[in-house]
Amino acid sequence: MKQARRREVIRTGTTVEQMVRAIADMIVTGALLPGEKLDEISLASRFEVSRTPVREALRELGAMGLVGREPNRS
């Protein structure tokens, strides 16, 4: 009897890195307008992840200067 081979998932980056690239692309292409609010809950739903990686992605985008974050504000 042949043993079933498990397929390994090949990832090109982490979920956070993928979200950073996707959101940065939306900003650069104008799909997200300057000053547009980025809601953690809607982004989490869009990318089918929890809010934790969304927060990390937004933190990285803030460090890149692509988004502004106000402490204790959504």
N, CA, C and O atoms as a MOPAC input file, in Angstrom:
PM7 MOZYME 1SCF
protein

 N      0.84900 1    -1.17700 1     0.00000 1
 C      0.00000 1     0.00000 1     0.00000 1
 C      0.89200 1     1.23600 1     0.00000 1
 O      1.83900 1     1.33300 1     0.78000 1
 N      0.57600 1     2.17200 1    -0.88000 1
 C      1.34600 1     3.41400 1    -0.96500 1
 C      0.97600 1     4.34600 1     0.17900 1
 O     -0.18100 1     4.45400 1     0.58700 1
 N      1.98500 1     4.99700 1     0.66400 1
 C      1.76100 1     5.95200 1     1.73700 1
 C      1.39600 1     7.30200 1     1.11500 1
 O      2.06200 1     7.76900 1     0.19200 1
 N      0.36300 1     7.90400 1     1.61600 1
 C     -0.06400 1     9.20600 1     1.09800 1
 C      0.96800 1    10.26000 1     1.47200 1
 O      1.41200 1    10.32900 1     2.61800 1
 N      1.33900 1    11.06400 1     0.51200 1
 C      2.29400 1    12.15100 1     0.76900 1
 C      1.52900 1    13.39500 1     1.15300 1
 O      0.53200 1    13.76100 1     0.53100 1
 N      2.01000 1    14.01700 1     2.16900 1
 C      1.39700 1    15.27700 1     2.58900 1
 C      1.99900 1    16.41200 1     1.79400 1
 O      3.21600 1    16.49400 1     1.62800 1
 N      1.16100 1    17.26500 1     1.31600 1
 C      1.63900 1    18.44500 1     0.59700 1
 C      2.00500 1    19.51600 1     1.61400 1
 O      1.25700 1    19.78500 1     2.55400 1
 N      3.15100 1    20.11000 1     1.40900 1
 C      3.55100 1    21.20200 1     2.28700 1
 C      3.06300 1    22.51000 1     1.70700 1
 O      3.11200 1    22.73400 1     0.49800 1
 N      2.59800 1    23.35700 1     2.58100 1
 C      2.15700 1    24.67400 1     2.15800 1
 C      3.39100 1    25.54500 1     1.98500 1
 O      4.21000 1    25.67500 1     2.89400 1
 N      3.50700 1    26.12900 1     0.82200 1
 C      4.64500 1    27.01700 1     0.56100 1
 C      4.14600 1    28.44800 1     0.69700 1
 O      3.23400 1    28.87400 1    -0.01200 1
 N      4.74500 1    29.16400 1     1.59800 1
 C      4.34000 1    30.55300 1     1.82400 1
 C      5.42800 1    31.48600 1     1.33900 1
 O      6.62100 1    31.20400 1     1.45300 1
 N      4.97900 1    32.61100 1     0.79100 1
 C      5.94400 1    33.61200 1     0.34400 1
 C      6.19000 1    34.64900 1     1.42300 1
 O      6.98800 1    35.56500 1     1.22100 1
 N      5.53700 1    34.53200 1     2.54400 1
 C      5.72200 1    35.46700 1     3.64500 1
 C      4.65600 1    35.20200 1     4.68500 1
 O      3.75500 1    34.39100 1     4.47100 1
 N      4.75800 1    35.87300 1     5.79100 1
 C      3.77000 1    35.68500 1     6.83600 1
 C      2.49800 1    36.43500 1     6.48700 1
 O      2.47500 1    37.25700 1     5.57000 1
 N      1.46300 1    36.14800 1     7.21500 1
 C      0.19200 1    36.83700 1     7.01600 1
 C      0.37300 1    38.34000 1     7.17700 1
 O     -0.17800 1    39.11700 1     6.39700 1
 N      1.13200 1    38.75400 1     8.17400 1
 C      1.36100 1    40.17800 1     8.40200 1
 C      2.06700 1    40.79400 1     7.20400 1
 O      1.67500 1    41.86300 1     6.73700 1
 N      3.10600 1    40.13200 1     6.70000 1
 C      3.82900 1    40.66000 1     5.53900 1
 C      2.92500 1    40.75000 1     4.32400 1
 O      3.00500 1    41.71400 1     3.56300 1
 N      2.07300 1    39.76400 1     4.13300 1
 C      1.14200 1    39.78400 1     3.00500 1
 C      0.16200 1    40.93600 1     3.13600 1
 O     -0.15000 1    41.60500 1     2.15100 1
 N     -0.32700 1    41.17100 1     4.35200 1
 C     -1.25600 1    42.28000 1     4.56000 1
 C     -0.57100 1    43.61500 1     4.36600 1
 O     -1.15200 1    44.53100 1     3.78400 1
 N      0.66300 1    43.74100 1     4.84900 1
 C      1.40900 1    44.99400 1     4.66700 1
 C      1.53400 1    45.29400 1     3.17600 1
 O      1.28700 1    46.42000 1     2.74300 1
 N      1.91900 1    44.27800 1     2.38700 1
 C      2.05300 1    44.48400 1     0.93800 1
 C      0.72100 1    44.85100 1     0.30200 1
 O      0.65000 1    45.77100 1    -0.51300 1
 N     -0.34200 1    44.13000 1     0.67600 1
 C     -1.66200 1    44.37400 1     0.08300 1
 C     -2.18400 1    45.76800 1     0.42500 1
 O     -2.68000 1    46.47600 1    -0.45100 1
 N     -2.07800 1    46.16200 1     1.68700 1
 C     -2.57200 1    47.48400 1     2.09600 1
 C     -1.71100 1    48.58200 1     1.48600 1
 O     -2.23400 1    49.60600 1     1.04400 1
 N     -0.39600 1    48.38200 1     1.45600 1
 C      0.50100 1    49.36600 1     0.82400 1
 C      0.14500 1    49.52300 1    -0.64900 1
 O      0.11900 1    50.64300 1    -1.15800 1
 N     -0.12900 1    48.42300 1    -1.33800 1
 C     -0.53400 1    48.49200 1    -2.74200 1
 C     -1.82700 1    49.28600 1    -2.90500 1
 O     -1.95700 1    50.08000 1    -3.83600 1
 N     -2.78900 1    49.07100 1    -1.99500 1
 C     -4.06100 1    49.80200 1    -2.06800 1
 C     -3.83600 1    51.29400 1    -1.85800 1
 O     -4.50900 1    52.11800 1    -2.47800 1
 N     -2.89500 1    51.64400 1    -0.98800 1
 C     -2.60000 1    53.05800 1    -0.73400 1
 C     -1.92100 1    53.67200 1    -1.95200 1
 O     -2.31700 1    54.74500 1    -2.40800 1
 N     -0.91100 1    53.00300 1    -2.47800 1
 C     -0.13100 1    53.53200 1    -3.60600 1
 C     -0.97500 1    53.65500 1    -4.87300 1
 O     -0.82600 1    54.61300 1    -5.63200 1
 N     -1.86300 1    52.68300 1    -5.10100 1
 C     -2.68000 1    52.71700 1    -6.31900 1
 C     -3.89300 1    53.63300 1    -6.20300 1
 O     -4.57500 1    53.88400 1    -7.19600 1
 N     -4.16700 1    54.13300 1    -5.00300 1
 C     -5.29900 1    55.03500 1    -4.82200 1
 C     -6.59700 1    54.32400 1    -4.46900 1
 O     -7.64300 1    54.96400 1    -4.36800 1
 N     -6.54300 1    53.01300 1    -4.27900 1
 C     -7.74200 1    52.28300 1    -3.85800 1
 C     -8.16100 1    52.72500 1    -2.45700 1
 O     -9.34400 1    52.69900 1    -2.11900 1
 N     -7.18700 1    53.13000 1    -1.64700 1
 C     -7.45400 1    53.76100 1    -0.35100 1
 C     -7.03000 1    55.21700 1    -0.47800 1
 O     -5.89400 1    55.51500 1    -0.84400 1
 N     -7.94000 1    56.10100 1    -0.17800 1
 C     -7.67100 1    57.53000 1    -0.33400 1
 C     -6.97200 1    58.11200 1     0.88600 1
 O     -7.12500 1    57.59100 1     1.99100 1
 N     -6.20000 1    59.19700 1     0.70100 1
 C     -5.55100 1    59.84700 1     1.84600 1
 C     -6.59400 1    60.26000 1     2.88200 1
 O     -7.62800 1    60.83600 1     2.54600 1
 N     -6.30800 1    59.96000 1     4.12800 1
 C     -7.21400 1    60.30400 1     5.21500 1
 C     -8.31400 1    59.28900 1     5.46100 1
 O     -9.07500 1    59.41800 1     6.41900 1
 N     -8.40500 1    58.27500 1     4.60000 1
 C     -9.43700 1    57.25400 1     4.77600 1
 C     -9.14500 1    56.42700 1     6.02100 1
 O     -8.00800 1    56.02200 1     6.26000 1
 N    -10.19100 1    56.18200 1     6.81000 1
 C    -10.03700 1    55.43200 1     8.05300 1
 C     -9.85700 1    53.95000 1     7.73900 1
 O    -10.61600 1    53.37300 1     6.95900 1
 N     -8.84700 1    53.34100 1     8.35400 1
 C     -8.61100 1    51.91000 1     8.21000 1
 C     -9.12100 1    51.24100 1     9.48400 1
 O     -8.49900 1    51.34900 1    10.54100 1
 N    -10.22500 1    50.57000 1     9.38200 1
 C    -10.87600 1    49.93600 1    10.52000 1
 C    -10.33000 1    48.52800 1    10.72400 1
 O    -10.35400 1    47.71500 1     9.80000 1
 N     -9.84100 1    48.23500 1    11.91800 1
 C     -9.26300 1    46.92100 1    12.21700 1
 C    -10.24000 1    45.78600 1    11.96400 1
 O     -9.86400 1    44.74900 1    11.41700 1
 N    -11.47900 1    45.97600 1    12.35600 1
 C    -12.47300 1    44.90700 1    12.22300 1
 C    -12.75900 1    44.60900 1    10.75500 1
 O    -12.81800 1    43.44300 1    10.36400 1
 N    -12.93700 1    45.64300 1     9.93800 1
 C    -13.22500 1    45.39500 1     8.52600 1
 C    -12.01100 1    44.82500 1     7.80200 1
 O    -12.16300 1    43.99000 1     6.91100 1
 N    -10.79700 1    45.26600 1     8.17400 1
 C     -9.59400 1    44.70500 1     7.56900 1
 C     -9.41900 1    43.24100 1     7.98000 1
 O     -9.02600 1    42.40900 1     7.16200 1
 N     -9.70800 1    42.92600 1     9.24100 1
 C     -9.61300 1    41.54500 1     9.71000 1
 C    -10.58600 1    40.65700 1     8.94600 1
 O    -10.25200 1    39.53200 1     8.57400 1
 N    -11.77300 1    41.16100 1     8.71800 1
 C    -12.77000 1    40.40500 1     7.95700 1
 C    -12.33500 1    40.23300 1     6.50700 1
 O    -12.46600 1    39.15100 1     5.93500 1
 N    -11.82400 1    41.29500 1     5.92600 1
 C    -11.38600 1    41.26100 1     4.52600 1
 C    -10.27500 1    40.24000 1     4.29500 1
 O    -10.29200 1    39.51100 1     3.30400 1
 N     -9.30300 1    40.19200 1     5.22100 1
 C     -8.16500 1    39.28800 1     5.08500 1
 C     -8.38500 1    37.95000 1     5.80000 1
 O     -7.51200 1    37.08200 1     5.79100 1
 N     -9.56000 1    37.79700 1     6.41800 1
 C     -9.92200 1    36.57200 1     7.14000 1
 C     -8.89000 1    36.19000 1     8.20300 1
 O     -8.41800 1    35.05400 1     8.26300 1
 N     -8.55800 1    37.17400 1     9.03500 1
 C     -7.62100 1    36.97700 1    10.13500 1
 C     -8.20200 1    37.63800 1    11.38100 1
 O     -9.22800 1    38.31500 1    11.31700 1
 N     -7.53500 1    37.43200 1    12.51300 1
 C     -7.95300 1    38.11200 1    13.73600 1
 C     -7.41200 1    39.54600 1    13.69600 1
 O     -6.67900 1    39.92100 1    12.78000 1
 N     -7.78100 1    40.32200 1    14.68700 1
 C     -7.33400 1    41.71900 1    14.71600 1
 C     -5.85400 1    41.85700 1    15.05500 1
 O     -5.24500 1    42.87800 1    14.73400 1
 N     -5.26600 1    40.85600 1    15.69500 1
 C     -3.86100 1    40.95300 1    16.09900 1
 C     -2.91900 1    41.14900 1    14.90600 1
 O     -2.10400 1    42.07100 1    14.94600 1
 N     -2.98700 1    40.33100 1    13.84800 1
 C     -2.09400 1    40.59500 1    12.70600 1
 C     -2.42900 1    41.89900 1    11.98800 1
 O     -1.55500 1    42.51200 1    11.37500 1
 N     -3.68700 1    42.32500 1    12.06000 1
 C     -4.06700 1    43.61600 1    11.45200 1
 C     -3.35400 1    44.73700 1    12.19300 1
 O     -2.81000 1    45.65000 1    11.57100 1
 N     -3.35500 1    44.67000 1    13.51000 1
 C     -2.66700 1    45.70000 1    14.30600 1
 C     -1.17500 1    45.74200 1    13.97800 1
 O     -0.59100 1    46.81600 1    13.83500 1
 N     -0.56800 1    44.56200 1    13.86000 1
 C      0.86100 1    44.49500 1    13.54300 1
 C      1.13500 1    45.06800 1    12.15300 1
 O      2.11000 1    45.79500 1    11.96100 1
 N      0.28300 1    44.74400 1    11.19100 1
 C      0.44600 1    45.27400 1     9.83100 1
 C      0.31200 1    46.79600 1     9.83500 1
 O      1.09000 1    47.49000 1     9.18000 1
 N     -0.66200 1    47.31100 1    10.56500 1
 C     -0.84400 1    48.76700 1    10.63600 1
 C      0.33800 1    49.42900 1    11.34100 1
 O      0.73600 1    50.53800 1    10.98200 1
 N      0.90100 1    48.74900 1    12.34600 1
 C      2.08900 1    49.26600 1    13.03300 1
 C      3.25200 1    49.37800 1    12.05000 1
 O      3.95900 1    50.38500 1    12.03000 1
 N      3.44900 1    48.33100 1    11.22800 1
 C      4.53200 1    48.35100 1    10.24200 1
 C      4.30000 1    49.42400 1     9.17900 1
 O      5.23400 1    50.11600 1     8.77300 1
 N      3.06000 1    49.55800 1     8.73600 1
 C      2.74200 1    50.59100 1     7.74400 1
 C      2.96700 1    51.98700 1     8.32800 1
 O      3.38600 1    52.90100 1     7.61700 1
 N      2.69000 1    52.14700 1     9.62100 1
 C      2.94500 1    53.41800 1    10.29300 1
 C      4.42900 1    53.71700 1    10.34000 1
 O      4.84300 1    54.85800 1    10.13600 1
 N      5.23900 1    52.69000 1    10.60900 1
 C      6.69300 1    52.86800 1    10.64800 1
 C      7.22900 1    53.23700 1     9.27000 1
 O      8.24500 1    53.92200 1     9.15300 1
 N      6.53900 1    52.77800 1     8.23300 1
 C      6.94400 1    53.10600 1     6.85800 1
 C      6.45300 1    54.49200 1     6.43400 1
 O      6.85500 1    55.00900 1     5.39200 1
 N      5.58500 1    55.08200 1     7.24900 1
 C      5.05000 1    56.40000 1     6.92700 1
 C      3.85100 1    56.35800 1     5.99700 1
 O      3.45000 1    57.39300 1     5.46400 1
 N      3.27000 1    55.18100 1     5.79000 1
 C      2.12200 1    55.07100 1     4.89300 1
 C      0.78900 1    55.30400 1     5.58800 1
 O     -0.18700 1    55.68900 1     4.94400 1
 N      0.73900 1    55.07400 1     6.88900 1
 C     -0.48500 1    55.34200 1     7.64900 1
 C     -0.11500 1    56.07000 1     8.93400 1
 O      0.99400 1    55.93600 1     9.45200 1
 N     -1.05200 1    56.82600 1     9.42100 1
 C     -0.87900 1    57.50000 1    10.70200 1
 C     -1.77200 1    56.82000 1    11.71900 1
 O     -2.90400 1    56.44100 1    11.42000 1
 N     -1.25000 1    56.67200 1    12.91500 1
 C     -2.03700 1    56.02900 1    13.98300 1
 C     -2.08600 1    56.96000 1    15.17400 1
 O     -1.07400 1    57.51600 1    15.59900 1
 N     -3.28200 1    57.11600 1    15.69900 1
 C     -3.44600 1    57.90200 1    16.90100 1
 C     -3.65100 1    56.94200 1    18.06400 1
 O     -4.51000 1    56.06300 1    17.99000 1
 N     -2.87800 1    57.09300 1    19.13600 1
 C     -3.02500 1    56.18800 1    20.29400 1
 C     -4.43900 1    56.21100 1    20.85100 1
 O     -5.06700 1    57.26400 1    20.95300 1
 N     -4.93000 1    55.02200 1    21.21100 1
 C     -6.25300 1    54.85800 1    21.80100 1
 C     -7.39300 1    55.37500 1    20.92900 1
 O     -8.45100 1    55.76000 1    21.42700 1
 N     -7.16000 1    55.37700 1    19.64600 1
 C     -8.21300 1    55.77000 1    18.68400 1
 C     -8.33800 1    54.65400 1    17.67100 1
 O     -7.33400 1    54.04400 1    17.30400 1
 N     -9.53000 1    54.37500 1    17.21500 1
 C     -9.72400 1    53.29600 1    16.24700 1
 C     -9.26100 1    53.68000 1    14.86000 1
 O     -9.35800 1    52.87700 1    13.93200 1

